[in-house]
Amino acid sequence: MRVREHGADSMTKFVFVTGGVSSSLGKGLTASSLGRLLKSRGLKVTMCKLDPYINVDPGTMNPGEHGEVFVTDDGGETDLDLGHYERFIDESLSRMSNTTTGAIYSSVIAKERRGDYLGKTVQVIPHVTDEIKERLRRLSSVGADVVIVEIGGTVGDIEIVPFIEAIRQYRRDAGRDNVCYVHLTLVPYLAPSGEQKTKPTQHSVTELRSRGIQPDVIVCRSDQPISDSLKRKISLLCDVQISAVISAVDAPSIYDIPMTLHHEGLDTIVCQTLGIDLAEHPIDLRAWEEVVRRVHSSTQHVRIGVIGKYVTMPDAYLSVGEAIRHAGFAVGVKTDIEWLEAERVPGEIDADRLRGLDGIIVPGGFGERGFEGMIAAAKISRDFGIPYLGICLGMQVMVIEFARDVLGLSDANSTEMSTTTSSPVIALMAEQMEVTDMGGTMRLGACPAMLKAGSVVAELYGATVVSERHRHRYEFNSRYTEQFEDAGMMCSGASPDGRLIEFVEIPEHPFFVGTQAHPEFKSRPDRPHPLFYGLIKAAAARAEGRTPHIIDVETASSTH
Ligand code: GLN
């Protein structure tokens, strides 16, 4: 790597992204966009999120409150920002890329119990901060030129202090030129005075400085561009170069953000701070420009209904939404997503309403609420030929609906929803397994599957061996395989030992496909996931009024 040949700077470089003033300013997207820009300069980039909450990982957190749990290949249950990272830098991350206060403390306490601290008093400084720094150092071992670390929360939060202290020390440990601090703030526009205000930024930087960190770059979020004179003011008051004051104005889509930040010079100032030679690393943004062009070029609208439990919090299905959009970019249509609450199906949201959709997705989920509504939606999709993609719980739903309606097993169910069902078509992997630790009983992370040649899924993937990420406890009960296949639902993919059914489909339907995995985590803006591509292609045909039995095999498989 050229970057590592700068003599003394043989270390991985670190960019720390902190936020001030307010939450939800888009720190994750800013960090991801920077990642994309640095990658477009030929640098190898990896990313990490430090989360100040006490949960050991987000696996047990309510998605309706905290958003989706993003699953990595190695089975890490991580913060949804890792999804943005993967989609923007196009690298698969691991559980190493997400650390919480809970994880840090549980490891420090385990060491203390083992006697590793040799009788010392265990304290936040140095023991907790050392544990944080150790995790950062481990990231240097993955061979990246630059590690971008986003610190969750805002400066001034009580829980964030050990993380800020650890990243402050990190510059001393790694060397000045190996660390860059980027601070994200808000520059509000006050209508009565007709002015943009810099005071919140000044206060936020003062707070950061009180913890010993002087930012190298300030990214200012605002709804209107920041004028040069305002930049001069922020530069003077916060003691950064003018070129280090970056205006991050609201963008029409998240995919525009890397371009906006590049034009503002974010990657240039970060490289300069880290001693990365810009001439040696010219930027090539052609691939991303093509993504942006596709984002804005489609005109035909396709209506996709997502029928789930947490729809009032669309972040609960963040990756599903992104995967739908990515497929839309590739098919060349604009996807209008309708988030529909499963509990309101089929009452308020009736068959007529659902028939007005071009495609339906039932995403993953846990628990009974809304389950029967999802079953009703699957039935309507099957009966009326509406393209349907079932993801994890959404596959279980289509299996149960088929069992009830076609196989005549009227009380068919998942043992998650009914322990007394006489037809447990979905059941625990090992029913005898004692479920005591809620965090430890899931099938998590990447698992291979073998697809049946000639099936819709095999044609879409363009392969018969695939790998997808999982996060579930219940499985298709293979006792029923033959009955389903005889009646027209094909088990089109299974684990290599054949025991676990991974994909089902109805070949006679325009598009009725389910997977026990979570394909949404592997979709990329320029490489949509084949199953989403298949759904959107079928949905676009329905929108145009054609019979959508059309998997355009060649185009589909060449996109992944
Ligand atoms: N609740 C179901 C299970 O545990 C589905 C989980 C999911 O959709 N991620 O198997």
Boltz pocket constraint, residues with backbone or C-beta under 6 A from the ligand:
constraints:
  - pocket:
      binder: B
      contacts: [[A, 363], [A, 364], [A, 365], [A, 366], [A, 367], [A, 391], [A, 392], [A, 393], [A, 394], [A, 416], [A, 471], [A, 472], [A, 473], [A, 474], [A, 475]]
      max_distance: 6.0
